[in-house]
Amino acid sequence: MPIYEYRCDSCGFQKEHLQKLSDAPLTTCPSCGQESYAKLLSAAGFQLKGSGWYATDFKGSSQPKAPPPCQTGEGSCSSCAAS
């Protein structure tokens, strides 16, 4: 469940509330009782930085694949003397 931050425009009371996504926004200030309690816009509590799990586990390999071995079995086509 996400944590939402609220602030009252009347008295300035500010608090975080754990709510379901489907819950209606709170409007009544628990401190002063006024109907001026509003949800604040705040930054997420985490940031995705660095190589992370996506780059190491799910992202396609950035290394080129080795060429297939020659028909003669003597290595890759780029290393054959015939090419």
VEXDREN-2710 file (C-alpha; in Angstrom, 1 decimal):
% VEXDREN-2710
k/r/px/py/pz
1/MET/0.0/0.0/0.0
2/PRO/1.3/3.5/-0.8
3/ILE/2.0/6.1/1.7
4/TYR/0.3/9.5/1.0
5/GLU/1.3/12.8/2.6
6/TYR/-1.4/15.2/3.5
7/ARG/-1.4/18.8/4.8
8/CYS/-4.2/21.0/6.2
9/ASP/-4.5/24.4/4.5
10/SER/-6.2/25.9/7.6
11/CYS/-3.9/24.9/10.4
12/GLY/-0.8/23.6/8.6
13/PHE/-1.0/20.1/10.2
14/GLN/0.9/17.6/8.1
15/LYS/0.9/13.8/8.3
16/GLU/1.6/10.6/6.2
17/HIS/-1.2/8.1/5.8
18/LEU/-1.1/4.5/4.6
19/GLN/-3.9/4.0/2.1
20/LYS/-5.1/1.6/-0.6
21/LEU/-5.1/2.9/-4.1
22/SER/-8.9/2.4/-4.2
23/ASP/-9.4/4.5/-1.0
24/ALA/-11.0/7.9/-1.3
25/PRO/-8.7/10.9/-0.5
26/LEU/-9.0/12.2/3.1
27/THR/-10.5/15.7/3.4
28/THR/-11.1/16.2/7.1
29/CYS/-8.1/17.4/9.1
30/PRO/-7.5/15.2/12.2
31/SER/-6.0/18.2/14.1
32/CYS/-8.5/21.0/13.6
33/GLY/-11.5/19.2/11.9
34/GLN/-11.7/21.5/8.9
35/GLU/-12.4/20.2/5.4
36/SER/-9.1/21.5/4.0
37/TYR/-7.0/18.4/4.3
38/ALA/-5.3/17.9/0.9
39/LYS/-2.9/15.3/-0.6
40/LEU/0.6/16.6/-1.3
41/LEU/2.6/15.8/-4.3
42/SER/6.0/14.3/-3.2
43/ALA/8.9/12.4/-4.7
44/ALA/9.0/8.7/-4.7
45/GLY/10.9/7.0/-1.8
46/PHE/13.3/5.2/-4.1
47/GLN/15.4/5.9/-7.3
48/LEU/16.6/3.5/-9.9
49/LYS/20.3/4.1/-10.4
50/GLY/23.3/2.2/-11.6
51/SER/23.4/-1.1/-13.4
52/GLY/20.7/-2.6/-11.3
53/TRP/18.8/-5.9/-11.7
54/TYR/17.2/-4.8/-15.1
55/ALA/20.6/-4.4/-16.8
56/THR/22.0/-7.6/-15.3
57/ASP/19.0/-9.9/-15.4
58/PHE/16.6/-8.9/-18.1
59/LYS/18.2/-6.6/-20.5
60/GLY/19.5/-8.2/-23.7
61/SER/23.2/-8.9/-23.9
62/SER/25.2/-6.0/-25.4
63/GLN/28.2/-8.3/-26.2
64/PRO/28.2/-9.4/-29.9
65/LYS/27.7/-13.1/-30.4
66/ALA/30.6/-15.2/-31.5
67/PRO/30.4/-16.2/-35.2
68/PRO/29.5/-19.9/-35.8
69/PRO/32.4/-22.3/-36.3
70/CYS/33.5/-23.1/-39.9
71/GLN/32.4/-26.1/-41.8
72/THR/35.9/-27.6/-41.3
73/GLY/35.7/-27.1/-37.5
74/GLU/39.0/-25.1/-37.4
75/GLY/37.5/-22.0/-35.7
76/SER/35.3/-19.1/-36.8
77/CYS/35.1/-18.0/-40.4
78/SER/36.9/-14.7/-39.6
79/SER/39.9/-16.6/-38.4
80/CYS/40.1/-19.1/-41.3
81/ALA/43.1/-18.7/-43.7
82/ALA/40.8/-19.2/-46.6
83/SER/38.7/-16.1/-45.9
END
